[in-house]
Amino acid sequence: MRATLITFLILGLAPAQSWADDDCKSYYRNGDDVQRYDDDAVSSIAGCKPGGVIPTDVDGIYWIDRPGKPVSEITRVFHVATCLGTRDVTRLPDRWLMCGGDARALNRAAYDAEVAKLKLTPERKAEFGPYFEATQEKIKTAQEWVGKRAGGPEYKKLMEVYDQAFKEWDGFYATNKAVIDAATAVEDRWWALASMKRHTPSELGCDDVRKGWRQWVAAHKFTSAKQVPEAVRSDELGTIVLRALALCDAAADRNVDAMVEVDLLEKGYTFRGPRMHATWVAMAALAKLVPAESPSMRPVDVSDVLWRLANDRGDWSVDRRDQPRQGKVAALKKTDGGVEVSFKKESWMEPDFECYDLPSRYWSQSDGHYKHDFACKKVGQHQQTSEEDPHIFSVAVAEGLKPGQVVTLRGGTNRAAKRVAFPIESRTPEKGGGKAAAKGKKAKDDQVKKGVELQTTGTLEVLYGVPLK
């Protein structure tokens, strides 16, 4: 996914003190989760970190934008201060697009009420008032830059687009609440478990997100695997569900499954909650509303935390340079770790060519010489054979596989050094067709087949691990 990480520093307003203070200990967490970000907000504003300088980054929008989670007013203020705290003031317009909604929603009374309930000394609580006021100054500066450098009245319209999209997300969430909550629950359980070794699909609740992924794939009525990557990368529900499923598969050491899912999401949008939704909707409207000469308007990419977790956990087992390949299923049998699929030996006729130079020549940049153009003619053919090695598929994705189907797969190895694979798609060949059956009545001499030529015809039975029938 879009994972350009932009880091910067926020200066604390309190004097340097130690984490050893008992009140600071209450708000120190070691890890990466939603509660950690809330506690970071408190400890940062209170000046608990030695030196008074808290490293943070634009990932804060990822945590504050968690679906279904009420936002603490303290965290909201911290998020706005962090977002607008960039030293590059020319970036303030696009930063304002990301957090201006929260800036406009700041509530001093609610903020003070939360501060009053904190388990901190009066001296530490005294830092929260100046921090709020300093944040308001950052908001004022950002608004000035928005007016000067980002199109003025047109940018105001862009904020209206953002606010409307923010509200519309509530309807999207209500419609898809069950599956979005299931994905969020996977995240919550991941952080709640003490050790990565304890993460299992049953503990994480993976059945619900797998069901959600199957429903998403079925609803789109795809006819080819080529249609899936772009569709899921630009779809909020597909991204949210598949990200949680990738985390589930990585936790269960189904690393090939996880890496195929991770690759599907790479270079896509970091969909999360109403803020990210509104940001991308506003960015889509940007070209129509804000003058093209505005130099500062460009998206700030947010690192997808769960995507990184799945990517890091599963990366070791898969050679990403390995291209998808095919085999016709001979047999399936249950085995340790899933279902072992063996493949038939395939035979085809490979054409033989005789090539000769032509009088015309061209300049070769690679070796600095003129070379002759050439032409080839078919002079015969010979038989070639190929047989894909047996692979183990996880039970969940092997459900729709049957003997006789042609499976397009991505492969890797598991911890036991056994070959494992994930079915990108599986098709039942057309009658009379073989591994590379072609539509229409093509002459055999024209069917140039290379053994691993990917079949794209026949009845689609399985798509990205989802049985379609």
C-alpha positions in Angstrom: 0.0 0.0 0.0 1.0 3.6 -0.1 3.6 3.6 2.6 5.7 6.7 2.3 6.5 7.5 5.9 6.9 11.2 6.7 8.4 11.9 10.1 8.9 15.1 12.0 9.2 16.3 15.6 6.8 18.0 17.9 8.3 20.0 20.7 6.9 19.3 24.2 5.9 22.3 26.3 6.8 20.8 29.7 10.2 20.7 31.3 12.3 17.5 30.9 11.4 14.8 33.4 11.9 11.1 33.7 9.6 8.2 32.8 10.3 7.0 36.3 7.6 9.4 37.6 4.7 7.3 38.8 2.1 9.4 37.0 4.0 9.2 33.7 4.2 5.4 34.0 0.4 5.2 33.8 0.6 6.6 30.2 3.6 4.7 28.9 3.0 1.8 26.6 5.5 -0.1 24.5 4.0 -1.2 21.3 2.0 -0.1 18.3 -1.8 0.1 18.8 -4.7 2.4 19.2 -4.4 2.8 23.0 -0.7 3.5 22.6 -1.5 6.5 20.5 -4.0 7.8 23.1 -1.3 7.4 25.8 1.3 9.0 23.6 -0.9 12.0 23.4 -1.2 12.4 27.1 2.5 11.7 27.9 3.6 14.0 25.1 1.5 17.0 26.2 2.4 16.3 29.9 6.1 16.3 29.1 6.8 12.8 30.4 9.4 11.9 27.8 13.0 12.8 28.9 14.1 15.9 27.0 10.6 17.0 26.3 10.8 16.0 22.6 8.4 13.4 21.3 9.2 11.8 17.9 6.0 11.1 16.0 4.7 11.0 12.5 1.8 11.4 10.1 0.7 7.8 11.0 -1.3 9.4 13.7 -4.2 9.7 11.3 -4.2 6.0 10.9 -4.8 5.5 14.7 -7.3 8.2 15.2 -9.3 7.1 12.1 -10.1 3.6 13.5 -13.6 2.7 12.5 -16.1 2.7 15.3 -13.8 4.2 17.9 -14.8 7.4 19.7 -12.0 9.9 19.5 -10.6 11.3 22.8 -10.5 15.1 22.7 -7.0 15.1 24.0 -5.9 12.7 21.2 -7.7 15.0 18.7 -5.7 18.0 19.8 -2.5 16.1 19.8 -3.3 14.8 16.3 -3.9 18.3 14.9 -0.8 19.7 16.6 1.2 16.8 15.2 -0.3 17.1 11.7 0.2 20.8 11.5 3.6 20.8 13.2 5.6 20.3 10.0 8.6 22.7 9.6 7.9 22.9 5.9 5.1 25.5 5.9 4.5 25.0 2.1 3.0 21.6 3.0 0.4 23.1 5.4 -2.4 23.2 2.8 -2.3 19.5 2.2 -1.7 18.8 5.9 -4.8 20.9 6.5 -6.8 18.7 4.1 -5.8 15.7 6.2 -6.6 17.1 9.7 -8.6 20.3 9.1 -11.8 18.5 9.9 -10.5 17.6 13.3 -9.1 21.1 13.7 -12.5 22.6 13.1 -14.1 20.1 15.6 -11.8 21.0 18.6 -13.9 21.4 21.7 -12.1 23.2 24.6 -14.7 22.3 27.2 -14.5 18.6 26.3 -10.7 18.8 26.3 -10.6 20.4 29.8 -13.1 17.8 31.1 -10.8 14.9 29.9 -7.7 16.6 31.4 -9.4 16.9 34.8 -9.9 13.1 34.9 -6.2 12.3 34.1 -4.2 10.6 36.8 -1.5 13.3 36.7 -0.1 15.8 39.2 -1.4 19.4 39.0 1.9 20.5 37.6 1.6 18.1 34.7 -2.0 19.0 34.1 -1.1 22.6 33.9 0.8 21.9 30.6 -2.4 21.0 28.8 -3.9 24.5 28.6 -0.8 26.1 26.9 -0.7 23.1 24.5 -4.2 23.7 23.4 -3.5 27.4 22.8 -0.3 26.6 20.9 -2.3 24.2 18.7 -4.8 27.0 18.0 -1.9 29.1 16.8 -0.8 26.3 14.4 -4.4 26.2 13.1 -4.3 29.9 12.5 -1.0 29.7 10.6 -2.3 26.8 8.5 -5.4 28.7 7.6 -3.3 31.7 6.5 -1.3 29.5 4.2 -4.4 27.8 2.8 -5.8 31.3 1.9 -2.5 32.4 0.3 -1.2 29.4 -1.5 -4.0 26.9 -2.1 -6.6 28.8 -4.1 -8.5 30.7 -1.4 -12.3 30.4 -2.1 -11.8 27.3 -4.2 -10.0 25.6 -1.3 -12.9 26.4 1.0 -15.1 24.4 -1.5 -12.6 21.6 -1.1 -13.1 21.6 2.6 -16.8 21.4 2.0 -16.2 18.3 -0.2 -14.2 16.9 2.7 -16.8 17.5 5.3 -19.6 16.0 3.1 -17.5 12.9 2.4 -16.8 12.6 6.2 -20.5 12.5 6.9 -21.2 10.1 4.1 -18.9 7.6 5.5 -21.3 7.0 8.4 -23.7 5.6 5.9 -21.1 3.4 4.4 -20.1 2.1 7.8 -23.7 1.4 8.8 -24.3 -0.6 5.6 -21.1 -2.7 6.1 -20.8 -2.6 9.9 -20.6 -6.3 10.5 -17.7 -7.0 8.2 -15.8 -3.7 9.1 -16.2 -4.5 12.8 -14.9 -8.0 12.1 -11.8 -6.6 10.5 -11.4 -4.1 13.4 -11.8 -7.0 15.9 -8.9 -8.8 14.2 -6.7 -5.8 14.8 -7.9 -5.4 18.4 -7.1 -9.0 19.3 -3.7 -8.8 17.5 -2.6 -6.0 19.8 -4.2 -7.6 22.9 -2.3 -10.8 22.6 1.0 -10.7 24.5 3.2 -12.5 22.0 3.2 -13.0 18.2 3.7 -16.7 18.9 0.2 -16.8 20.4 -1.6 -15.4 17.4 -3.8 -18.0 15.9 -6.7 -17.7 13.5 -9.2 -18.8 16.1 -8.0 -16.1 18.5 -8.0 -13.4 15.9 -11.5 -14.2 14.5 -10.4 -14.9 11.0 -13.5 -16.8 9.9 -15.5 -13.6 9.8 -13.1 -11.7 7.7 -12.6 -14.6 5.3 -16.4 -14.7 4.9 -16.3 -11.0 4.2 -13.6 -11.4 1.6 -15.6 -14.1 -0.1 -18.7 -12.0 -0.2 -16.7 -9.1 -1.6 -15.2 -11.2 -4.4 -18.6 -12.8 -5.3 -20.4 -9.5 -5.3 -18.0 -8.1 -8.0 -18.7 -10.9 -10.5 -15.1 -10.9 -11.8 -14.4 -12.8 -15.0 -10.6 -12.8 -14.6 -7.9 -12.5 -12.0 -6.5 -9.5 -13.9 -9.5 -7.4 -12.8 -9.0 -7.9 -9.0 -5.9 -5.9 -8.1 -7.1 -2.5 -9.4 -10.6 -3.1 -8.0 -9.5 -4.0 -4.4 -6.9 -1.2 -4.3 -9.5 1.5 -5.0 -12.3 -0.1 -2.9 -12.7 0.8 0.8 -14.5 -2.3 1.9 -12.2 -4.6 -0.1 -9.1 -3.0 1.3 -10.3 -3.1 4.9 -11.3 -6.7 4.7 -8.3 -8.0 2.8 -5.9 -6.2 5.0 -7.3 -8.0 8.1 -7.3 -11.3 6.2 -3.6 -10.9 5.3 -2.8 -10.3 8.9 -4.7 -13.4 9.8 -2.9 -15.6 7.3 0.5 -14.2 8.3 -0.3 -14.9 12.0 -1.1 -18.5 11.0 2.1 -18.9 9.0 0.2 -19.1 5.8 2.8 -16.9 4.4 2.2 -17.5 0.7 -1.5 -16.7 1.2 -0.5 -13.5 3.2 2.0 -12.3 0.6 -0.4 -12.7 -2.3 -2.9 -10.7 -0.3 -0.3 -8.1 0.6 0.8 -7.8 -3.0 -2.9 -7.2 -4.0 -3.0 -4.2 -1.7 0.4 -2.7 -2.6 0.2 0.8 -4.1 -3.4 1.1 -3.2 -5.1 3.7 -1.0 -4.8 3.5 2.8 -8.5 3.2 3.5 -9.3 3.2 7.1 -12.2 5.3 8.5 -14.0 8.6 7.7 -10.8 10.8 7.7 -9.0 8.7 5.1 -12.2 8.4 3.1 -12.8 12.1 3.1 -9.1 12.8 2.3 -9.2 10.7 -0.9 -12.6 12.0 -2.0 -11.3 15.5 -1.6 -8.1 14.7 -3.5 -10.2 13.3 -6.3 -12.0 16.7 -6.4 -8.8 18.6 -6.1 -8.0 19.1 -9.8 -11.5 20.6 -10.4 -11.5 23.0 -7.5 -7.9 24.1 -6.8 -5.8 25.8 -9.5 -3.2 23.5 -11.1 -0.4 26.0 -10.4 -0.8 25.5 -6.6 2.6 24.1 -5.9 1.9 22.7 -2.4 -1.2 20.6 -3.1 -0.2 16.9 -3.2 -1.3 13.9 -1.1 0.4 13.0 2.1 0.7 9.3 2.1 0.0 7.4 5.3 1.7 4.2 6.2 -0.7 1.3 6.6 0.4 -0.3 9.9 -1.5 -3.6 9.6 -0.3 -4.0 6.0 3.3 -3.6 7.2 2.8 -6.2 9.9 1.5 -8.8 7.4 4.2 -7.9 4.9 7.0 -8.2 7.5 5.6 -11.5 8.9 5.2 -13.3 5.7 8.0 -11.9 3.5 10.7 -14.5 4.2 8.9 -17.4 2.5 8.1 -16.0 -1.0 10.3 -15.1 -3.9 8.4 -12.1 -5.2 10.2 -12.4 -8.5 8.6 -15.7 -9.1 5.9 -15.3 -11.7 2.5 -17.1 -11.5 2.5 -20.5 -13.2 -0.1 -23.1 -14.1 -0.8 -26.8 -13.8 -3.7 -29.1 -14.4 -4.9 -30.7 -11.2 -4.4 -34.5 -11.1 -5.4 -35.3 -7.5 -6.0 -33.8 -4.1 -5.3 -35.3 -0.7 -5.4 -34.0 2.9 -2.0 -33.7 4.5 -0.3 -31.9 7.4 -0.8 -28.2 6.9 -3.6 -28.3 4.3 -4.4 -30.1 1.0 -1.7 -31.4 -1.3 -2.4 -30.9 -4.9 -0.5 -32.9 -7.6 -0.5 -32.0 -11.2 -0.7 -33.8 -14.5 2.2 -34.0 -17.0 1.3 -31.7 -19.9 2.5 -32.2 -23.5 2.3 -29.8 -26.4 4.0 -29.2 -29.7 6.6 -26.5 -29.8 7.2 -24.9 -33.3 10.7 -24.9 -34.8 11.9 -21.8 -36.7 14.6 -21.1 -39.2 15.8 -17.4 -39.1 17.8 -15.4 -41.6 19.2 -11.9 -41.9 17.6 -9.2 -44.0 19.4 -6.5 -46.0 18.1 -3.8 -43.7 20.1 -2.9 -40.6 19.5 -1.1 -37.3 21.7 0.5 -34.6 22.1 -1.5 -31.4 22.4 0.9 -28.4 23.5 -2.0 -26.1 26.7 -2.9 -27.9 27.3 0.1 -30.3 27.1 -1.8 -33.6 24.8 -2.0 -36.6 22.8 -5.3 -36.7 20.8 -6.9 -39.4 17.0 -7.2 -39.1 15.9 -10.8 -39.4 12.9 -12.9 -40.3 11.9 -16.4 -39.4 9.8 -19.1 -40.9 8.4 -22.2 -39.3 10.1 -25.4 -40.5 8.7 -28.0 -38.1 7.7 -28.8 -34.5 8.7 -30.9 -31.6 7.1 -32.2 -28.5 7.6 -30.5 -25.1 6.5 -31.7 -21.7 6.1 -30.1 -18.3 4.8 -31.2 -14.9 4.3 -28.8 -12.0 5.6 -30.0 -8.7 3.0 -31.0 -6.0 2.1 -28.1 -3.7 0.3 -27.8 -0.4 -2.7 -25.3 -0.3 -4.2 -24.2 2.9 -7.6 -25.8 3.6 -9.5 -22.4 3.3 -8.3 -21.7 -0.3 -8.3 -25.3 -1.6 -12.0 -25.6 -1.1 -13.0 -25.1 -4.7 -10.1 -27.0 -6.4 -11.0 -30.2 -8.3 -9.1 -32.6 -10.6 -9.1 -31.5 -14.2 -9.0 -27.7 -13.3 -6.1 -25.6 -14.6 -4.8 -23.7 -11.6 -2.8 -20.4 -11.8 -0.7 -20.3 -8.6 1.9 -18.4 -6.6 4.3 -20.6 -4.7 6.8 -20.6 -1.8 8.0 -22.7 1.0 6.8 -23.2 4.6 8.8 -23.8 7.8 9.0 -27.5 7.0 10.6 -26.6 3.7 7.6 -28.0 1.8 6.3 -26.4 -1.3 3.1 -24.4 -0.6 1.0 -22.4 -3.0 -2.0 -20.0 -3.3 -4.6 -20.3 -6.1 -4.9 -17.0 -7.9 -7.5 -18.6 -10.2 -8.6 -22.0 -11.2 -10.6 -22.9 -14.3 -12.4 -25.9 -15.8 -11.1 -26.0 -19.4 -13.5 -25.8 -22.3 -14.4 -29.1 -23.8 -11.8 -30.1 -26.3 -9.4 -27.6 -24.9 -6.2 -28.3 -23.1 -3.8 -26.3 -20.9 -3.7 -23.4 -23.3 -7.1 -23.9 -25.1 -7.9 -21.0 -27.4 -11.3 -19.7 -28.4 -12.4 -20.2 -32.0 -10.9 -22.5 -34.6 -7.2 -21.6 -34.7 -4.9 -23.8 -36.8 -2.6 -25.9 -34.7 0.4 -24.4 -36.5 -0.6 -21.0 -35.1 -0.9 -22.2 -31.5 2.6 -21.4 -30.1 2.5 -22.8 -26.6 5.3 -22.5 -24.0 4.3 -24.9 -21.3 3.7 -22.2 -18.7 1.5 -20.2 -21.0 -1.4 -19.0 -18.7 -4.8 -20.2 -19.6 -7.5 -17.5 -19.6 -10.5 -19.5 -21.0 -12.8 -22.0 -19.4 -15.2 -21.8 -16.5 -13.8 -19.7 -13.6 -14.1 -21.8 -10.4 -11.8 -20.2 -7.9 -10.5 -16.6 -7.7 -7.9 -15.5 -5.2 -8.7 -18.3 -2.8 -12.5 -17.9 -3.1 -14.7 -20.8 -4.5 -17.2 -19.2 -6.8 -19.6 -22.2 -7.0 
